[in-house]
Amino acid sequence: MSEIAESCGLVAVLGAPNAGKSTLVNALVGQKVAIVSQKAQTTRARLMGIALEQSDKHNAQIILADTPGIFAPRRRLDRAMVAAAWEGASEADAILLVVDAAKKNRQGLEEILESLKARPERKLLALNKVDLCPKEPLLVLAQELTQAVDFAEVFFISASTGDGVAQLKARLADLMPEGPWNFPEDQVSDASERLMACEITREQLYRQLHDELPYDSTVRPESYTHRKDGSVEIRQQIVIARESQKPIVLGKRGARLKAIGEAARAELAELLGVKVHLFLHVKVDENWADAREIYEEIGLEWVR
């Protein structure tokens, strides 16, 4: 029996905010590589998740560009995020458009479909959250979208339950061009530990503060040190735009900040497999979203 050739390629995962792109990327990779939140526009950087599909049919490495959701940009950060999303689509071996099938208001989807029409890449459609939808409207939606854009294939999935994800992954593996893998077998993301640590703290910030804290917040790295005992010391800034937001993040006698830190520390320790010492402090900077160095930290182009 002949040896199965290796294949490797790039899939750009596009969609409107909150379509479930990051949840799907995590499901395809088989572990968490992108943060997930009910807040729209959670993904800021263009992170690469690395999925493997190895069987008697496949020996494929699928590089998934988990792109920021595409929306109408207002601020500089918004414009950089949308630019990163479309950049993720260029030179991809396939574009996977993820649509929240359970959402009645599909604001922004028409603009994405219009932009996709002329793109030369192979385009696939994943209707997500099908576990929350009756079958008939799903089929109608699939027909409407395939009439708008020439999608090569349509997949009905639920990224959160895993329904249909294996079939989608096998098909993506089929589409990867023959060639050597770009990453080692045990690597699941191109994100540095330093960036991933900030992302995990930011996820906890969103989870624990829900609607209390708007999007004008971020988490920045200060230091990331490997101690002699094998543990990791991580120091980070939680940057907010207004002084009035500081008590929200700190909580009564610092209880909220402590809870955010404890949850992030526990997840980081599990992810890194070592003891983690996490130190957080809150900084107010109303112009943080215009600071060029922040864009460099999360891998976005600073746009005018």
C-alpha positions as CSV (number, residue, x, y, z in Angstrom):
1,M,0.0,0.0,0.0
2,S,1.5,3.3,-1.0
3,E,2.2,6.0,1.6
4,I,-0.3,8.8,1.9
5,A,1.2,12.1,0.7
6,E,1.1,15.1,3.0
7,S,-1.0,18.1,2.2
8,C,-1.2,21.5,3.7
9,G,-3.2,24.7,3.0
10,L,-4.9,27.8,4.3
11,V,-8.6,28.2,5.0
12,A,-9.9,31.7,5.7
13,V,-12.8,31.6,8.1
14,L,-15.0,34.7,7.5
15,G,-18.4,35.9,8.7
16,A,-20.3,38.6,10.5
17,P,-19.6,39.2,14.2
18,N,-20.8,36.4,16.5
19,A,-21.4,33.9,13.7
20,G,-19.4,31.3,15.7
21,K,-16.1,31.5,13.8
22,S,-13.9,31.1,16.9
23,T,-16.0,28.3,18.3
24,L,-15.8,26.5,15.0
25,V,-12.0,27.0,14.7
26,N,-11.6,25.5,18.2
27,A,-13.8,22.6,17.3
28,L,-11.8,21.9,14.1
29,V,-8.5,22.1,15.9
30,G,-9.8,19.9,18.7
31,Q,-8.8,22.3,21.5
32,K,-9.0,26.0,22.4
33,V,-6.9,28.3,20.3
34,A,-9.2,31.3,20.0
35,I,-11.2,33.1,22.7
36,V,-15.0,32.9,22.6
37,S,-17.5,35.4,24.0
38,Q,-21.1,36.3,23.5
39,K,-19.9,39.8,22.7
40,A,-19.6,40.6,19.0
41,Q,-16.2,41.4,17.6
42,T,-14.3,39.4,20.3
43,T,-11.6,38.3,17.8
44,R,-9.3,41.1,17.1
45,A,-6.1,39.6,15.8
46,R,-6.0,37.2,12.8
47,L,-5.1,34.0,14.7
48,M,-4.1,30.8,12.9
49,G,-5.5,27.6,14.3
50,I,-3.8,24.4,13.0
51,A,-6.0,21.3,12.5
52,L,-4.8,17.9,11.5
53,E,-6.8,15.3,9.6
54,Q,-4.9,12.0,9.5
55,S,-6.5,8.8,8.4
56,D,-6.1,6.2,5.7
57,K,-7.4,8.9,3.3
58,H,-5.9,12.1,4.7
59,N,-2.6,13.3,6.0
60,A,-3.6,17.0,5.9
61,Q,-2.6,20.0,7.9
62,I,-5.4,22.6,7.7
63,I,-4.3,26.2,8.7
64,L,-7.4,28.1,9.7
65,A,-7.2,31.9,9.7
66,D,-9.7,32.8,12.5
67,T,-10.4,36.3,11.2
68,P,-12.2,39.2,13.0
69,G,-15.8,39.5,12.2
70,I,-16.6,41.7,9.2
71,F,-18.7,44.7,10.1
72,A,-19.1,48.4,9.3
73,P,-15.9,49.9,10.8
74,R,-16.0,53.2,12.7
75,R,-12.8,53.4,14.7
76,R,-9.2,52.8,13.6
77,L,-9.2,49.5,15.5
78,D,-12.4,48.5,13.6
79,R,-10.8,49.3,10.3
80,A,-7.7,47.3,11.1
81,M,-9.8,44.3,12.1
82,V,-11.9,44.4,8.9
83,A,-8.7,44.8,6.8
84,A,-7.2,41.7,8.7
85,A,-10.3,39.7,7.9
86,W,-10.0,40.3,4.1
87,E,-6.3,39.9,4.2
88,G,-6.9,36.4,5.7
89,A,-8.9,35.6,2.6
90,S,-6.2,36.5,0.1
91,E,-4.2,33.5,-1.2
92,A,-6.4,31.1,0.8
93,D,-7.0,27.7,-0.7
94,A,-10.6,28.0,0.4
95,I,-12.8,30.6,2.0
96,L,-15.3,29.3,4.6
97,L,-18.2,31.7,5.2
98,V,-19.8,31.0,8.6
99,V,-23.4,32.2,9.0
100,D,-25.4,32.1,12.2
101,A,-28.5,30.3,10.9
102,A,-30.4,31.0,14.1
103,K,-30.1,34.8,13.8
104,K,-33.0,36.5,12.1
105,N,-31.2,39.9,11.8
106,R,-28.3,39.2,9.4
107,Q,-27.0,42.8,9.3
108,G,-23.7,43.0,7.4
109,L,-24.1,39.7,5.7
110,E,-25.2,41.2,2.3
111,E,-22.0,43.3,2.2
112,I,-19.9,40.2,2.8
113,L,-21.8,38.3,0.1
114,E,-21.3,41.1,-2.4
115,S,-17.5,41.2,-1.7
116,L,-17.3,37.4,-2.0
117,K,-18.9,37.2,-5.4
118,A,-15.9,38.3,-7.4
119,R,-13.3,36.5,-5.3
120,P,-11.5,33.7,-7.2
121,E,-10.9,31.4,-4.2
122,R,-13.0,28.3,-3.7
123,K,-15.9,29.3,-1.4
124,L,-17.7,27.1,1.1
125,L,-20.7,27.9,3.2
126,A,-21.2,26.7,6.8
127,L,-24.6,27.3,8.3
128,N,-23.9,27.3,12.0
129,K,-26.1,26.7,15.1
130,V,-28.4,24.4,13.1
131,D,-29.4,22.7,16.4
132,L,-31.4,25.9,17.2
133,C,-33.2,26.0,13.8
134,P,-36.1,24.1,12.2
135,K,-35.1,22.2,9.1
136,E,-37.3,24.0,6.5
137,P,-36.1,27.6,7.1
138,L,-32.5,26.2,7.0
139,L,-33.0,24.8,3.5
140,V,-34.6,28.1,2.4
141,L,-31.6,30.1,3.8
142,A,-29.1,27.8,2.1
143,Q,-30.9,28.2,-1.2
144,E,-30.9,32.0,-0.8
145,L,-27.2,32.2,0.0
146,T,-26.1,29.9,-2.8
147,Q,-28.1,32.0,-5.3
148,A,-26.3,35.1,-4.1
149,V,-22.8,33.6,-4.2
150,D,-21.4,30.6,-6.1
151,F,-20.6,28.4,-3.0
152,A,-19.1,25.1,-4.0
153,E,-20.6,23.3,-1.1
154,V,-22.9,23.9,1.9
155,F,-22.4,22.4,5.4
156,F,-25.0,22.3,8.1
157,I,-23.1,22.4,11.5
158,S,-23.3,23.3,15.1
159,A,-19.8,24.3,16.3
160,S,-20.9,24.2,19.9
161,T,-22.3,20.6,19.8
162,G,-19.9,19.3,17.1
163,D,-22.7,18.3,14.7
164,G,-21.4,18.2,11.2
165,V,-17.9,19.4,12.2
166,A,-16.1,16.1,11.3
167,Q,-17.6,16.0,7.8
168,L,-16.6,19.7,7.3
169,K,-13.1,18.9,8.5
170,A,-12.7,15.9,6.2
171,R,-13.8,18.0,3.2
172,L,-11.4,20.8,4.0
173,A,-8.7,18.2,4.2
174,D,-9.7,17.0,0.7
175,L,-9.1,20.5,-0.6
176,M,-5.6,21.1,0.8
177,P,-2.9,21.0,-1.9
178,E,-0.2,18.4,-1.7
179,G,2.9,19.6,0.0
180,P,4.9,19.5,3.3
181,W,3.3,20.7,6.6
182,N,4.1,24.3,7.6
183,F,4.0,23.6,11.3
184,P,5.1,20.8,13.7
185,E,2.5,18.1,14.4
186,D,2.0,19.2,18.0
187,Q,1.5,22.9,17.3
188,V,-2.1,24.1,17.4
189,S,-1.7,27.8,16.8
190,D,0.7,30.4,15.5
191,A,-0.1,32.7,18.5
192,S,2.8,33.2,21.0
193,E,2.2,32.2,24.6
194,R,2.5,35.9,25.5
195,L,-0.4,36.9,23.1
196,M,-2.5,33.8,24.1
197,A,-2.1,34.8,27.7
198,C,-3.4,38.3,27.0
199,E,-6.3,36.8,25.0
200,I,-7.3,34.5,27.8
201,T,-7.4,37.3,30.3
202,R,-9.4,39.5,27.9
203,E,-11.9,36.6,27.5
204,Q,-12.4,36.5,31.3
205,L,-12.8,40.3,31.3
206,Y,-15.7,40.0,28.9
207,R,-17.2,37.0,30.5
208,Q,-17.2,38.4,34.0
209,L,-18.2,41.9,33.2
210,H,-20.8,41.1,30.5
211,D,-22.4,44.4,29.4
212,E,-20.9,46.5,32.2
213,L,-17.7,47.1,30.3
214,P,-17.9,48.2,26.6
215,Y,-15.4,47.4,23.9
216,D,-13.0,50.2,24.8
217,S,-10.8,47.9,26.9
218,T,-7.9,45.6,26.1
219,V,-5.2,43.5,27.8
220,R,-1.5,44.3,27.1
221,P,1.6,42.2,28.1
222,E,4.2,43.7,30.4
223,S,6.4,40.7,31.0
224,Y,6.5,37.0,30.5
225,T,9.2,35.2,32.6
226,H,10.1,31.6,33.0
227,R,11.2,31.1,36.6
228,K,13.9,28.6,37.6
229,D,11.3,26.3,39.2
230,G,9.6,25.8,35.9
231,S,6.7,28.1,36.6
232,V,5.8,31.2,34.5
233,E,5.4,34.7,35.8
234,I,3.1,36.8,33.7
235,R,2.4,40.5,34.2
236,Q,-0.4,42.3,32.3
237,Q,-2.2,45.6,32.0
238,I,-5.9,45.8,31.7
239,V,-6.3,49.0,29.7
240,I,-9.6,50.9,29.9
241,A,-10.7,54.2,28.3
242,R,-12.3,56.0,31.2
243,E,-11.6,56.5,34.9
244,S,-15.2,55.8,35.6
245,Q,-14.7,52.2,34.3
246,K,-12.0,51.5,36.9
247,P,-14.3,50.6,39.8
248,I,-16.2,48.2,37.5
249,V,-13.0,46.3,36.7
250,L,-11.7,46.4,40.2
251,G,-14.9,45.5,42.0
252,K,-15.5,45.9,45.7
253,R,-12.1,45.8,47.5
254,G,-10.6,44.5,44.3
255,A,-12.8,41.3,44.3
256,R,-13.7,41.5,40.6
257,L,-10.1,41.9,39.4
258,K,-9.0,39.1,41.7
259,A,-11.8,36.8,40.2
260,I,-10.7,37.7,36.6
261,G,-7.1,36.9,37.5
262,E,-7.9,33.6,39.2
263,A,-10.0,32.3,36.3
264,A,-7.4,33.4,33.7
265,R,-4.6,31.9,35.8
266,A,-6.3,28.5,36.1
267,E,-6.9,28.3,32.4
268,L,-3.4,29.4,31.5
269,A,-1.9,26.8,33.9
270,E,-4.0,24.1,32.2
271,L,-3.0,25.3,28.7
272,L,0.7,25.7,29.5
273,G,1.0,22.6,31.7
274,V,3.0,24.6,34.4
275,K,2.2,26.7,37.5
276,V,1.3,30.3,36.5
277,H,1.8,33.5,38.6
278,L,-0.4,36.1,37.0
279,F,-0.3,39.7,38.1
280,L,-2.9,42.2,36.7
281,H,-3.2,45.9,37.1
282,V,-5.6,48.4,35.6
283,K,-4.5,51.4,33.6
284,V,-6.6,54.2,32.1
285,D,-5.7,55.5,28.7
286,E,-8.5,57.1,26.6
287,N,-6.4,56.9,23.4
288,W,-5.2,53.3,23.7
289,A,-7.1,52.2,20.5
290,D,-4.9,54.7,18.5
291,A,-1.6,53.5,19.9
292,R,0.6,51.9,17.1
293,E,2.3,49.5,19.5
294,I,-1.0,47.8,20.5
295,Y,-1.6,47.0,16.8
296,E,1.9,45.4,16.6
297,E,1.2,43.3,19.8
298,I,-1.9,41.7,18.3
299,G,-0.6,41.5,14.7
300,L,-2.8,44.1,13.1
301,E,-1.8,46.7,10.5
302,W,-2.0,50.2,11.9
303,V,-4.3,52.0,9.5
304,R,-5.0,55.7,9.1
